[in-house]
């Protein structure tokens, strides 16, 4: 198994920024229950784009979780705050980790 980083960038719908971080507990808790989950970092760039980096034990586990997240918690406040057309996702193999 090769550790994998899942990198998701997105923008929020107008007016959704105020409690976006606080409402992400549901997402973090769901991720933590998924097989292969290792860690998550979430941050906002200066231009308002958000970056969500999730570290997984394998690409297969990352892809499996990505297929299930919307059906299982897509109606939560944090997920509903995201502008769907702005979402991009990529996966990369971890080459160096400390």
Secondary structure, DSSP 8 states (H G I E B T S, - for coil): ---EEEEEEE-B-TT--TTTTGGGHHHHHHHHTSTTEEEEEEEE-TTS-EEEEEEES-HHHHHHHHHHHHHHHTTSHHHHTB-GGG-EEEEEE-----
